[in-house]
Amino acid sequence: QMQLVESGGGLVQAGASLRLSCVASGRTLNNYAVGWFRQAPGKERDFVAAISRSSDRTLYADSVKGRFTISRDNAKNTVYLQMNSLQPEDTAVYYCAARVYYYSTAADDYHNWGQGTQVTVSS
C-alpha cells in the first residue's frame, strides 16, 4: 500500500511562489505516474499537472500553464509542484495522486491519494 504525504502549502500574497512536495512511502514511485489536483470550497477536484514515470512527459491545465512546473526525484520518492505568480483563484487544497504506468487528467483514474495541503492566496 502506498502512502502519499503533501507539504509546502501556506498563506501567501498574490504574485508569490510556493513549492509543494509529495513524498511517497510503502512503494517506490518509479512505476507510478503522478498527478496534482486541487479542490476549492464547493467545487470539484480539478486536474492541475501530471508527470510520467521517467519525467519525459508533463501535462498542465491551461489555467496554470507557464506558471506551475511539475518535477520528480525518483531517488527521493518525491514529486514537486513549483507554483509561481500565484493568484487568488489558485486558492484550494492541493492533492497529489499516483497511478501505475500512465498519467491521466481524470481524478477517478488515480487510486492513491494524499491528504492534501492548503494553499491560500490573498489579493
N, C-alpha and C positions, 0 to 999 in steps of 0.2 A: 504494500500500500504506500502510495506516495503522499507526502505532506508538503504543502507549499505555504510559505510564510512571506507576506509582503511587508515592506517597511519603507520609510522615507517620505511618507506623506506629511502634511502640515498646513499651516495657515500662512499664505504669502500674499503680497500685493500684486496687482496686475503688472505684467512685464517681467516678473521674476522667473526663476528656474527652480526646478526640483528634479532629483533623480530617485526614482523608485527602484527598489530591489525586490526580487522574488527568489528566495532560496528554497531549493528542494531537498528533501531528505527521504530516506526509505527506499528510494530508487534513483539511479543515475538519470540525468536529464538527456543523455546522449541520444536516446532513441525517441525523444519526445519533441514535437513542435510545441511552441509556447505562444500563447496569445495574451494580450492585455485587453481588458474590458472595463467599462465604467458604468456606474449607475447613479443617476441623480435622483433626489427625492421625488417620488411619484412617477418616475419614468422607467422605461425598460432598460435592461442591461445592454449597452451598446458596444460594438467592436471598436477598438482603438488601434491596435497594431498586432502583428504576428511575425514570428521568425521561424525559419526552418531549422531542422536539427543541426545542420552544419553551418548555419548563418549565411548561406549563399543566396537566400531569398528572404525578403522582407515585404510586408504589406501594411499600408496605413489607411485609416479612414481619411476621407477628404478633409474633414474638419481639423485634423492635426498634421496633415502632410506639410513638411517643411519646418515644423516646429518641434515635433517629437521624433526621437530616434530610439529604436529598439535594438538591443545587442545582447549577447550572451557570452558567458565564460563557462564552458562545459567542465573545465578542470575544477571550477568552484561551485558547480551545480547551481549557477545563478544566472538569472536573466534580468536585464536592466531596462528601464524606460526613462530616458533623458527627456525632460519636458522644459522647453524654453518658451519665452514670450507667453507665459500663462495668462489666460483671460478668465473673467468671472464665469463664463459659460463652460469652463473646464472643471468647475467645482463638481465633485462627485466622489463616491467611493470607488477606488480603483482595485480591480481584481486581476490576478494572473491565473492562467489556466493552462493545463498541459494535456496534449493528446498524442497518442502513438503515431509516429511517422509524419503525417502531413498536417499542415496548419489549415485552419478554417476560420471564416468570419462569423460562423454561427455558434452562439454560446452553447446550444444544445449538443454540439458535436464534441464538447470537452467533458471529460469525466473526472478530472482532478482540478480542484479549485482551492485557492487560498481564502483567508477570512476577510481580506480587503484592507485597504489603508485609505484614510480620508484625506482628500485634497480639497482645500478651500482657498479660493482666490478672491480677494477683496478688490473692489474698484477704487 
